[in-house]
Amino acid sequence: MMKKATMKKEIGYTVDLTKIDGDGAFPCPKCGAMISPDDETEETYHIVETKVKNDELAELVLSCKKCGSVIKLVGFLAQPRK
Ligand SMILES: [Zn+2]
């Protein structure tokens, strides 16, 4: 029997923004495509889910458009305000 691939979105990777230097851009853990959360054109990624806590972004789940990996971003609240 053939195993059918499911389209279920499962979190493949978790990226902690507090461990990233610079403007928050990071390479996709799978294919290396640069993903910038500040890039609102969604050219390189697609936002799957956002979680807001106390009116602030707490978690962001996105999928890389290049390889389809689902990546969870955490650490927003720990970032100092500028
Ligand atoms: Zn990717």
PDB file of the backbone (N, CA, C, O) and the ligand in Angstrom, with CONECT records:
HET     ZN  A 101       1
ATOM      1  N   MET A   1       0.827  -1.208   0.000  1.00  0.00           N
ATOM      2  CA  MET A   1       0.000   0.000   0.000  1.00  0.00           C
ATOM      3  C   MET A   1       0.863   1.260   0.000  1.00  0.00           C
ATOM      4  O   MET A   1       1.840   1.358   0.742  1.00  0.00           O
ATOM      5  N   MET A   2       0.495   2.198  -0.822  1.00  0.00           N
ATOM      6  CA  MET A   2       1.272   3.434  -0.913  1.00  0.00           C
ATOM      7  C   MET A   2       0.950   4.357   0.257  1.00  0.00           C
ATOM      8  O   MET A   2      -0.203   4.521   0.657  1.00  0.00           O
ATOM      9  N   LYS A   3       2.005   4.945   0.780  1.00  0.00           N
ATOM     10  CA  LYS A   3       1.809   5.905   1.860  1.00  0.00           C
ATOM     11  C   LYS A   3       1.566   7.279   1.259  1.00  0.00           C
ATOM     12  O   LYS A   3       2.373   7.766   0.468  1.00  0.00           O
ATOM     13  N   LYS A   4       0.493   7.885   1.620  1.00  0.00           N
ATOM     14  CA  LYS A   4       0.172   9.193   1.058  1.00  0.00           C
ATOM     15  C   LYS A   4       0.689  10.303   1.977  1.00  0.00           C
ATOM     16  O   LYS A   4       0.480  10.275   3.189  1.00  0.00           O
ATOM     17  N   ALA A   5       1.348  11.250   1.388  1.00  0.00           N
ATOM     18  CA  ALA A   5       1.868  12.369   2.183  1.00  0.00           C
ATOM     19  C   ALA A   5       0.713  13.270   2.613  1.00  0.00           C
ATOM     20  O   ALA A   5      -0.137  13.635   1.802  1.00  0.00           O
ATOM     21  N   THR A   6       0.693  13.611   3.858  1.00  0.00           N
ATOM     22  CA  THR A   6      -0.377  14.478   4.344  1.00  0.00           C
ATOM     23  C   THR A   6       0.031  15.933   4.196  1.00  0.00           C
ATOM     24  O   THR A   6       1.216  16.265   4.223  1.00  0.00           O
ATOM     25  N   MET A   7      -0.943  16.779   4.042  1.00  0.00           N
ATOM     26  CA  MET A   7      -0.670  18.207   3.913  1.00  0.00           C
ATOM     27  C   MET A   7      -0.784  18.912   5.263  1.00  0.00           C
ATOM     28  O   MET A   7      -0.813  20.140   5.338  1.00  0.00           O
ATOM     29  N   LYS A   8      -0.844  18.136   6.293  1.00  0.00           N
ATOM     30  CA  LYS A   8      -0.997  18.713   7.615  1.00  0.00           C
ATOM     31  C   LYS A   8       0.205  19.582   7.960  1.00  0.00           C
ATOM     32  O   LYS A   8       1.354  19.200   7.740  1.00  0.00           O
ATOM     33  N   LYS A   9      -0.084  20.747   8.500  1.00  0.00           N
ATOM     34  CA  LYS A   9       1.000  21.655   8.863  1.00  0.00           C
ATOM     35  C   LYS A   9       1.550  21.268  10.226  1.00  0.00           C
ATOM     36  O   LYS A   9       0.915  21.465  11.263  1.00  0.00           O
ATOM     37  N   GLU A  10       2.713  20.728  10.187  1.00  0.00           N
ATOM     38  CA  GLU A  10       3.362  20.399  11.449  1.00  0.00           C
ATOM     39  C   GLU A  10       4.574  21.294  11.618  1.00  0.00           C
ATOM     40  O   GLU A  10       5.286  21.599  10.661  1.00  0.00           O
ATOM     41  N   ILE A  11       4.790  21.704  12.847  1.00  0.00           N
ATOM     42  CA  ILE A  11       5.946  22.562  13.104  1.00  0.00           C
ATOM     43  C   ILE A  11       7.212  21.759  12.878  1.00  0.00           C
ATOM     44  O   ILE A  11       7.458  20.761  13.555  1.00  0.00           O
ATOM     45  N   GLY A  12       8.001  22.197  11.933  1.00  0.00           N
ATOM     46  CA  GLY A  12       9.233  21.487  11.637  1.00  0.00           C
ATOM     47  C   GLY A  12      10.413  22.046  12.408  1.00  0.00           C
ATOM     48  O   GLY A  12      11.311  21.318  12.830  1.00  0.00           O
ATOM     49  N   TYR A  13      10.387  23.350  12.578  1.00  0.00           N
ATOM     50  CA  TYR A  13      11.521  24.006  13.209  1.00  0.00           C
ATOM     51  C   TYR A  13      11.045  25.128  14.126  1.00  0.00           C
ATOM     52  O   TYR A  13       9.990  25.725  13.911  1.00  0.00           O
ATOM     53  N   THR A  14      11.828  25.395  15.129  1.00  0.00           N
ATOM     54  CA  THR A  14      11.540  26.540  15.987  1.00  0.00           C
ATOM     55  C   THR A  14      12.763  27.449  15.983  1.00  0.00           C
ATOM     56  O   THR A  14      13.889  27.000  16.195  1.00  0.00           O
ATOM     57  N   VAL A  15      12.525  28.727  15.740  1.00  0.00           N
ATOM     58  CA  VAL A  15      13.621  29.696  15.730  1.00  0.00           C
ATOM     59  C   VAL A  15      13.388  30.686  16.864  1.00  0.00           C
ATOM     60  O   VAL A  15      12.323  31.296  16.963  1.00  0.00           O
ATOM     61  N   ASP A  16      14.384  30.835  17.706  1.00  0.00           N
ATOM     62  CA  ASP A  16      14.298  31.772  18.817  1.00  0.00           C
ATOM     63  C   ASP A  16      14.936  33.092  18.395  1.00  0.00           C
ATOM     64  O   ASP A  16      16.145  33.168  18.179  1.00  0.00           O
ATOM     65  N   LEU A  17      14.117  34.119  18.282  1.00  0.00           N
ATOM     66  CA  LEU A  17      14.616  35.407  17.794  1.00  0.00           C
ATOM     67  C   LEU A  17      15.620  36.050  18.736  1.00  0.00           C
ATOM     68  O   LEU A  17      16.422  36.887  18.319  1.00  0.00           O
ATOM     69  N   THR A  18      15.579  35.665  19.992  1.00  0.00           N
ATOM     70  CA  THR A  18      16.537  36.262  20.932  1.00  0.00           C
ATOM     71  C   THR A  18      17.951  35.760  20.653  1.00  0.00           C
ATOM     72  O   THR A  18      18.926  36.331  21.141  1.00  0.00           O
ATOM     73  N   LYS A  19      18.057  34.692  19.868  1.00  0.00           N
ATOM     74  CA  LYS A  19      19.385  34.143  19.578  1.00  0.00           C
ATOM     75  C   LYS A  19      19.888  34.574  18.212  1.00  0.00           C
ATOM     76  O   LYS A  19      20.911  34.092  17.726  1.00  0.00           O
ATOM     77  N   ILE A  20      19.149  35.491  17.601  1.00  0.00           N
ATOM     78  CA  ILE A  20      19.543  35.962  16.270  1.00  0.00           C
ATOM     79  C   ILE A  20      20.056  37.389  16.363  1.00  0.00           C
ATOM     80  O   ILE A  20      19.412  38.259  16.950  1.00  0.00           O
ATOM     81  N   ASP A  21      21.206  37.614  15.786  1.00  0.00           N
ATOM     82  CA  ASP A  21      21.751  38.969  15.752  1.00  0.00           C
ATOM     83  C   ASP A  21      21.144  39.735  14.583  1.00  0.00           C
ATOM     84  O   ASP A  21      20.644  39.149  13.623  1.00  0.00           O
ATOM     85  N   GLY A  22      21.202  41.052  14.691  1.00  0.00           N
ATOM     86  CA  GLY A  22      20.774  41.874  13.570  1.00  0.00           C
ATOM     87  C   GLY A  22      19.292  42.191  13.595  1.00  0.00           C
ATOM     88  O   GLY A  22      18.702  42.368  14.661  1.00  0.00           O
ATOM     89  N   ASP A  23      18.697  42.262  12.417  1.00  0.00           N
ATOM     90  CA  ASP A  23      17.331  42.754  12.318  1.00  0.00           C
ATOM     91  C   ASP A  23      16.275  41.665  12.435  1.00  0.00           C
ATOM     92  O   ASP A  23      15.095  41.919  12.196  1.00  0.00           O
ATOM     93  N   GLY A  24      16.681  40.474  12.795  1.00  0.00           N
ATOM     94  CA  GLY A  24      15.705  39.410  12.984  1.00  0.00           C
ATOM     95  C   GLY A  24      15.558  38.493  11.790  1.00  0.00           C
ATOM     96  O   GLY A  24      14.795  37.527  11.829  1.00  0.00           O
ATOM     97  N   ALA A  25      16.290  38.793  10.728  1.00  0.00           N
ATOM     98  CA  ALA A  25      16.246  37.899   9.575  1.00  0.00           C
ATOM     99  C   ALA A  25      17.051  36.643   9.885  1.00  0.00           C
ATOM    100  O   ALA A  25      18.061  36.698  10.587  1.00  0.00           O
ATOM    101  N   PHE A  26      16.604  35.531   9.363  1.00  0.00           N
ATOM    102  CA  PHE A  26      17.303  34.275   9.627  1.00  0.00           C
ATOM    103  C   PHE A  26      17.178  33.382   8.397  1.00  0.00           C
ATOM    104  O   PHE A  26      16.230  33.502   7.621  1.00  0.00           O
ATOM    105  N   PRO A  27      18.139  32.493   8.233  1.00  0.00           N
ATOM    106  CA  PRO A  27      18.028  31.563   7.119  1.00  0.00           C
ATOM    107  C   PRO A  27      17.080  30.414   7.463  1.00  0.00           C
ATOM    108  O   PRO A  27      17.069  29.933   8.597  1.00  0.00           O
ATOM    109  N   CYS A  28      16.303  29.985   6.506  1.00  0.00           N
ATOM    110  CA  CYS A  28      15.432  28.833   6.704  1.00  0.00           C
ATOM    111  C   CYS A  28      16.291  27.656   7.163  1.00  0.00           C
ATOM    112  O   CYS A  28      17.294  27.331   6.527  1.00  0.00           O
ATOM    113  N   PRO A  29      15.895  27.014   8.273  1.00  0.00           N
ATOM    114  CA  PRO A  29      16.710  25.911   8.797  1.00  0.00           C
ATOM    115  C   PRO A  29      16.871  24.758   7.814  1.00  0.00           C
ATOM    116  O   PRO A  29      17.791  23.949   7.937  1.00  0.00           O
ATOM    117  N   LYS A  30      15.984  24.691   6.855  1.00  0.00           N
ATOM    118  CA  LYS A  30      16.067  23.580   5.916  1.00  0.00           C
ATOM    119  C   LYS A  30      16.786  23.945   4.616  1.00  0.00           C
ATOM    120  O   LYS A  30      17.736  23.274   4.214  1.00  0.00           O
ATOM    121  N   CYS A  31      16.322  25.019   3.962  1.00  0.00           N
ATOM    122  CA  CYS A  31      16.876  25.316   2.637  1.00  0.00           C
ATOM    123  C   CYS A  31      17.799  26.522   2.626  1.00  0.00           C
ATOM    124  O   CYS A  31      18.485  26.769   1.634  1.00  0.00           O
ATOM    125  N   GLY A  32      17.823  27.279   3.722  1.00  0.00           N
ATOM    126  CA  GLY A  32      18.753  28.399   3.797  1.00  0.00           C
ATOM    127  C   GLY A  32      18.253  29.704   3.205  1.00  0.00           C
ATOM    128  O   GLY A  32      18.992  30.688   3.192  1.00  0.00           O
ATOM    129  N   ALA A  33      17.026  29.742   2.718  1.00  0.00           N
ATOM    130  CA  ALA A  33      16.478  30.986   2.178  1.00  0.00           C
ATOM    131  C   ALA A  33      16.343  32.004   3.299  1.00  0.00           C
ATOM    132  O   ALA A  33      15.883  31.671   4.391  1.00  0.00           O
ATOM    133  N   MET A  34      16.739  33.236   3.037  1.00  0.00           N
ATOM    134  CA  MET A  34      16.655  34.250   4.081  1.00  0.00           C
ATOM    135  C   MET A  34      15.205  34.661   4.313  1.00  0.00           C
ATOM    136  O   MET A  34      14.481  35.026   3.386  1.00  0.00           O
ATOM    137  N   ILE A  35      14.813  34.589   5.559  1.00  0.00           N
ATOM    138  CA  ILE A  35      13.449  34.961   5.928  1.00  0.00           C
ATOM    139  C   ILE A  35      13.529  36.126   6.901  1.00  0.00           C
ATOM    140  O   ILE A  35      14.184  36.040   7.939  1.00  0.00           O
ATOM    141  N   SER A  36      12.855  37.215   6.553  1.00  0.00           N
ATOM    142  CA  SER A  36      12.841  38.377   7.425  1.00  0.00           C
ATOM    143  C   SER A  36      11.419  38.647   7.894  1.00  0.00           C
ATOM    144  O   SER A  36      10.540  38.926   7.080  1.00  0.00           O
ATOM    145  N   PRO A  37      11.189  38.566   9.188  1.00  0.00           N
ATOM    146  CA  PRO A  37       9.847  38.812   9.713  1.00  0.00           C
ATOM    147  C   PRO A  37       9.356  40.227   9.418  1.00  0.00           C
ATOM    148  O   PRO A  37       8.156  40.497   9.467  1.00  0.00           O
ATOM    149  N   ASP A  38      10.285  41.124   9.111  1.00  0.00           N
ATOM    150  CA  ASP A  38       9.894  42.490   8.789  1.00  0.00           C
ATOM    151  C   ASP A  38       9.445  42.624   7.336  1.00  0.00           C
ATOM    152  O   ASP A  38       8.862  43.633   6.940  1.00  0.00           O
ATOM    153  N   ASP A  39       9.726  41.601   6.563  1.00  0.00           N
ATOM    154  CA  ASP A  39       9.356  41.624   5.160  1.00  0.00           C
ATOM    155  C   ASP A  39       7.879  41.263   5.022  1.00  0.00           C
ATOM    156  O   ASP A  39       7.493  40.102   5.153  1.00  0.00           O
ATOM    157  N   GLU A  40       7.073  42.272   4.758  1.00  0.00           N
ATOM    158  CA  GLU A  40       5.635  42.031   4.723  1.00  0.00           C
ATOM    159  C   GLU A  40       5.124  41.683   3.328  1.00  0.00           C
ATOM    160  O   GLU A  40       3.918  41.546   3.120  1.00  0.00           O
ATOM    161  N   THR A  41       6.028  41.543   2.386  1.00  0.00           N
ATOM    162  CA  THR A  41       5.592  41.175   1.041  1.00  0.00           C
ATOM    163  C   THR A  41       5.280  39.680   0.955  1.00  0.00           C
ATOM    164  O   THR A  41       4.624  39.226   0.018  1.00  0.00           O
ATOM    165  N   GLU A  42       5.758  38.924   1.945  1.00  0.00           N
ATOM    166  CA  GLU A  42       5.563  37.469   1.974  1.00  0.00           C
ATOM    167  C   GLU A  42       6.119  36.802   0.720  1.00  0.00           C
ATOM    168  O   GLU A  42       5.560  35.829   0.213  1.00  0.00           O
ATOM    169  N   GLU A  43       7.215  37.338   0.240  1.00  0.00           N
ATOM    170  CA  GLU A  43       7.810  36.745  -0.953  1.00  0.00           C
ATOM    171  C   GLU A  43       8.523  35.438  -0.640  1.00  0.00           C
ATOM    172  O   GLU A  43       8.523  34.507  -1.446  1.00  0.00           O
ATOM    173  N   THR A  44       9.121  35.382   0.521  1.00  0.00           N
ATOM    174  CA  THR A  44       9.890  34.176   0.848  1.00  0.00           C
ATOM    175  C   THR A  44       9.170  33.267   1.826  1.00  0.00           C
ATOM    176  O   THR A  44       9.543  32.108   2.006  1.00  0.00           O
ATOM    177  N   TYR A  45       8.134  33.803   2.453  1.00  0.00           N
ATOM    178  CA  TYR A  45       7.434  32.963   3.419  1.00  0.00           C
ATOM    179  C   TYR A  45       5.953  33.312   3.428  1.00  0.00           C
ATOM    180  O   TYR A  45       5.516  34.322   2.875  1.00  0.00           O
ATOM    181  N   HIS A  46       5.220  32.454   4.063  1.00  0.00           N
ATOM    182  CA  HIS A  46       3.781  32.636   4.163  1.00  0.00           C
ATOM    183  C   HIS A  46       3.400  32.494   5.636  1.00  0.00           C
ATOM    184  O   HIS A  46       3.757  31.509   6.282  1.00  0.00           O
ATOM    185  N   ILE A  47       2.687  33.463   6.153  1.00  0.00           N
ATOM    186  CA  ILE A  47       2.328  33.395   7.567  1.00  0.00           C
ATOM    187  C   ILE A  47       1.176  32.418   7.771  1.00  0.00           C
ATOM    188  O   ILE A  47       0.130  32.530   7.133  1.00  0.00           O
ATOM    189  N   VAL A  48       1.382  31.472   8.657  1.00  0.00           N
ATOM    190  CA  VAL A  48       0.379  30.445   8.920  1.00  0.00           C
ATOM    191  C   VAL A  48      -0.477  30.850  10.112  1.00  0.00           C
ATOM    192  O   VAL A  48      -1.700  30.711  10.099  1.00  0.00           O
ATOM    193  N   GLU A  49       0.187  31.347  11.129  1.00  0.00           N
ATOM    194  CA  GLU A  49      -0.531  31.649  12.364  1.00  0.00           C
ATOM    195  C   GLU A  49       0.231  32.678  13.179  1.00  0.00           C
ATOM    196  O   GLU A  49       1.460  32.655  13.241  1.00  0.00           O
ATOM    197  N   THR A  50      -0.511  33.580  13.802  1.00  0.00           N
ATOM    198  CA  THR A  50       0.130  34.509  14.727  1.00  0.00           C
ATOM    199  C   THR A  50      -0.548  34.383  16.082  1.00  0.00           C
ATOM    200  O   THR A  50      -1.767  34.239  16.170  1.00  0.00           O
ATOM    201  N   LYS A  51       0.241  34.437  17.112  1.00  0.00           N
ATOM    202  CA  LYS A  51      -0.306  34.384  18.465  1.00  0.00           C
ATOM    203  C   LYS A  51       0.042  35.685  19.168  1.00  0.00           C
ATOM    204  O   LYS A  51       1.205  36.084  19.230  1.00  0.00           O
ATOM    205  N   VAL A  52      -0.970  36.329  19.688  1.00  0.00           N
ATOM    206  CA  VAL A  52      -0.762  37.619  20.334  1.00  0.00           C
ATOM    207  C   VAL A  52      -1.049  37.485  21.822  1.00  0.00           C
ATOM    208  O   VAL A  52      -2.044  36.893  22.240  1.00  0.00           O
ATOM    209  N   LYS A  53      -0.154  38.051  22.595  1.00  0.00           N
ATOM    210  CA  LYS A  53      -0.312  38.043  24.052  1.00  0.00           C
ATOM    211  C   LYS A  53      -0.234  39.471  24.542  1.00  0.00           C
ATOM    212  O   LYS A  53       0.738  40.169  24.252  1.00  0.00           O
ATOM    213  N   ASN A  54      -1.226  39.917  25.272  1.00  0.00           N
ATOM    214  CA  ASN A  54      -1.231  41.293  25.782  1.00  0.00           C
ATOM    215  C   ASN A  54      -0.943  42.311  24.687  1.00  0.00           C
ATOM    216  O   ASN A  54      -0.138  43.224  24.869  1.00  0.00           O
ATOM    217  N   ASP A  55      -1.606  42.145  23.558  1.00  0.00           N
ATOM    218  CA  ASP A  55      -1.450  43.051  22.416  1.00  0.00           C
ATOM    219  C   ASP A  55      -0.068  43.037  21.792  1.00  0.00           C
ATOM    220  O   ASP A  55       0.249  43.885  20.957  1.00  0.00           O
ATOM    221  N   GLU A  56       0.750  42.085  22.190  1.00  0.00           N
ATOM    222  CA  GLU A  56       2.066  42.011  21.566  1.00  0.00           C
ATOM    223  C   GLU A  56       2.240  40.659  20.908  1.00  0.00           C
ATOM    224  O   GLU A  56       1.730  39.646  21.387  1.00  0.00           O
ATOM    225  N   LEU A  57       2.953  40.656  19.823  1.00  0.00           N
ATOM    226  CA  LEU A  57       3.198  39.426  19.103  1.00  0.00           C
ATOM    227  C   LEU A  57       4.045  38.480  19.952  1.00  0.00           C
ATOM    228  O   LEU A  57       5.150  38.822  20.374  1.00  0.00           O
ATOM    229  N   ALA A  58       3.512  37.299  20.189  1.00  0.00           N
ATOM    230  CA  ALA A  58       4.226  36.349  21.025  1.00  0.00           C
ATOM    231  C   ALA A  58       4.846  35.235  20.188  1.00  0.00           C
ATOM    232  O   ALA A  58       5.975  34.806  20.429  1.00  0.00           O
ATOM    233  N   GLU A  59       4.091  34.784  19.213  1.00  0.00           N
ATOM    234  CA  GLU A  59       4.577  33.689  18.376  1.00  0.00           C
ATOM    235  C   GLU A  59       4.116  33.884  16.951  1.00  0.00           C
ATOM    236  O   GLU A  59       3.040  34.425  16.694  1.00  0.00           O
ATOM    237  N   LEU A  60       4.938  33.440  16.042  1.00  0.00           N
ATOM    238  CA  LEU A  60       4.587  33.530  14.632  1.00  0.00           C
ATOM    239  C   LEU A  60       4.928  32.191  13.994  1.00  0.00           C
ATOM    240  O   LEU A  60       6.053  31.702  14.097  1.00  0.00           O
ATOM    241  N   VAL A  61       3.939  31.616  13.337  1.00  0.00           N
ATOM    242  CA  VAL A  61       4.201  30.374  12.618  1.00  0.00           C
ATOM    243  C   VAL A  61       4.156  30.693  11.135  1.00  0.00           C
ATOM    244  O   VAL A  61       3.163  31.218  10.630  1.00  0.00           O
ATOM    245  N   LEU A  62       5.229  30.374  10.451  1.00  0.00           N
ATOM    246  CA  LEU A  62       5.258  30.659   9.028  1.00  0.00           C
ATOM    247  C   LEU A  62       5.791  29.465   8.265  1.00  0.00           C
ATOM    248  O   LEU A  62       6.421  28.572   8.829  1.00  0.00           O
ATOM    249  N   SER A  63       5.527  29.470   6.986  1.00  0.00           N
ATOM    250  CA  SER A  63       6.070  28.402   6.167  1.00  0.00           C
ATOM    251  C   SER A  63       6.916  29.001   5.057  1.00  0.00           C
ATOM    252  O   SER A  63       6.540  29.985   4.419  1.00  0.00           O
ATOM    253  N   CYS A  64       8.049  28.391   4.851  1.00  0.00           N
ATOM    254  CA  CYS A  64       8.985  28.825   3.819  1.00  0.00           C
ATOM    255  C   CYS A  64       8.375  28.500   2.456  1.00  0.00           C
ATOM    256  O   CYS A  64       7.931  27.378   2.214  1.00  0.00           O
ATOM    257  N   LYS A  65       8.360  29.496   1.573  1.00  0.00           N
ATOM    258  CA  LYS A  65       7.755  29.247   0.269  1.00  0.00           C
ATOM    259  C   LYS A  65       8.653  28.402  -0.621  1.00  0.00           C
ATOM    260  O   LYS A  65       8.194  27.770  -1.573  1.00  0.00           O
ATOM    261  N   LYS A  66       9.930  28.402  -0.298  1.00  0.00           N
ATOM    262  CA  LYS A  66      10.860  27.670  -1.139  1.00  0.00           C
ATOM    263  C   LYS A  66      10.791  26.162  -0.897  1.00  0.00           C
ATOM    264  O   LYS A  66      10.718  25.371  -1.837  1.00  0.00           O
ATOM    265  N   CYS A  67      10.814  25.779   0.382  1.00  0.00           N
ATOM    266  CA  CYS A  67      10.860  24.345   0.667  1.00  0.00           C
ATOM    267  C   CYS A  67       9.625  23.856   1.411  1.00  0.00           C
ATOM    268  O   CYS A  67       9.434  22.651   1.576  1.00  0.00           O
ATOM    269  N   GLY A  68       8.785  24.786   1.860  1.00  0.00           N
ATOM    270  CA  GLY A  68       7.549  24.379   2.517  1.00  0.00           C
ATOM    271  C   GLY A  68       7.680  24.042   3.987  1.00  0.00           C
ATOM    272  O   GLY A  68       6.713  23.603   4.610  1.00  0.00           O
ATOM    273  N   SER A  69       8.865  24.240   4.555  1.00  0.00           N
ATOM    274  CA  SER A  69       9.043  23.965   5.975  1.00  0.00           C
ATOM    275  C   SER A  69       8.176  24.891   6.814  1.00  0.00           C
ATOM    276  O   SER A  69       7.997  26.064   6.487  1.00  0.00           O
ATOM    277  N   VAL A  70       7.649  24.350   7.889  1.00  0.00           N
ATOM    278  CA  VAL A  70       6.883  25.168   8.815  1.00  0.00           C
ATOM    279  C   VAL A  70       7.794  25.541   9.974  1.00  0.00           C
ATOM    280  O   VAL A  70       8.367  24.680  10.642  1.00  0.00           O
ATOM    281  N   ILE A  71       7.914  26.836  10.196  1.00  0.00           N
ATOM    282  CA  ILE A  71       8.864  27.341  11.188  1.00  0.00           C
ATOM    283  C   ILE A  71       8.123  28.180  12.215  1.00  0.00           C
ATOM    284  O   ILE A  71       7.343  29.067  11.869  1.00  0.00           O
ATOM    285  N   LYS A  72       8.376  27.890  13.464  1.00  0.00           N
ATOM    286  CA  LYS A  72       7.769  28.679  14.531  1.00  0.00           C
ATOM    287  C   LYS A  72       8.784  29.669  15.065  1.00  0.00           C
ATOM    288  O   LYS A  72       9.900  29.295  15.425  1.00  0.00           O
ATOM    289  N   LEU A  73       8.392  30.938  15.117  1.00  0.00           N
ATOM    290  CA  LEU A  73       9.271  31.968  15.656  1.00  0.00           C
ATOM    291  C   LEU A  73       8.828  32.314  17.067  1.00  0.00           C
ATOM    292  O   LEU A  73       7.657  32.607  17.312  1.00  0.00           O
ATOM    293  N   VAL A  74       9.764  32.277  17.975  1.00  0.00           N
ATOM    294  CA  VAL A  74       9.474  32.675  19.343  1.00  0.00           C
ATOM    295  C   VAL A  74      10.490  33.723  19.773  1.00  0.00           C
ATOM    296  O   VAL A  74      11.478  33.960  19.077  1.00  0.00           O
ATOM    297  N   GLY A  75      10.250  34.343  20.906  1.00  0.00           N
ATOM    298  CA  GLY A  75      11.223  35.298  21.439  1.00  0.00           C
ATOM    299  C   GLY A  75      10.910  36.750  21.127  1.00  0.00           C
ATOM    300  O   GLY A  75      11.728  37.626  21.408  1.00  0.00           O
ATOM    301  N   PHE A  76       9.738  37.028  20.550  1.00  0.00           N
ATOM    302  CA  PHE A  76       9.383  38.408  20.234  1.00  0.00           C
ATOM    303  C   PHE A  76       9.336  39.284  21.481  1.00  0.00           C
ATOM    304  O   PHE A  76       9.834  40.410  21.486  1.00  0.00           O
ATOM    305  N   LEU A  77       8.732  38.753  22.528  1.00  0.00           N
ATOM    306  CA  LEU A  77       8.505  39.559  23.732  1.00  0.00           C
ATOM    307  C   LEU A  77       9.798  39.889  24.462  1.00  0.00           C
ATOM    308  O   LEU A  77       9.861  40.838  25.243  1.00  0.00           O
ATOM    309  N   ALA A  78      10.817  39.102  24.201  1.00  0.00           N
ATOM    310  CA  ALA A  78      12.083  39.323  24.886  1.00  0.00           C
ATOM    311  C   ALA A  78      12.907  40.409  24.206  1.00  0.00           C
ATOM    312  O   ALA A  78      13.921  40.864  24.736  1.00  0.00           O
ATOM    313  N   GLN A  79      12.454  40.818  23.021  1.00  0.00           N
ATOM    314  CA  GLN A  79      13.234  41.824  22.310  1.00  0.00           C
ATOM    315  C   GLN A  79      13.039  43.197  22.939  1.00  0.00           C
ATOM    316  O   GLN A  79      11.915  43.614  23.219  1.00  0.00           O
ATOM    317  N   PRO A  80      14.143  43.887  23.154  1.00  0.00           N
ATOM    318  CA  PRO A  80      14.030  45.238  23.716  1.00  0.00           C
ATOM    319  C   PRO A  80      13.365  46.202  22.742  1.00  0.00           C
ATOM    320  O   PRO A  80      13.554  46.106  21.529  1.00  0.00           O
ATOM    321  N   ARG A  81      12.612  47.101  23.269  1.00  0.00           N
ATOM    322  CA  ARG A  81      11.957  48.090  22.407  1.00  0.00           C
ATOM    323  C   ARG A  81      12.966  49.129  21.950  1.00  0.00           C
ATOM    324  O   ARG A  81      13.894  49.479  22.681  1.00  0.00           O
ATOM    325  N   LYS A  82      12.775  49.610  20.750  1.00  0.00           N
ATOM    326  CA  LYS A  82      13.702  50.613  20.235  1.00  0.00           C
ATOM    327  C   LYS A  82      12.977  51.940  20.061  1.00  0.00           C
ATOM    328  O   LYS A  82      13.583  52.923  19.636  1.00  0.00           O
TER     329      LYS A  82
HETATM  330 ZN    ZN A 101      13.041  26.758   3.265  1.00  0.00          ZN2+
END
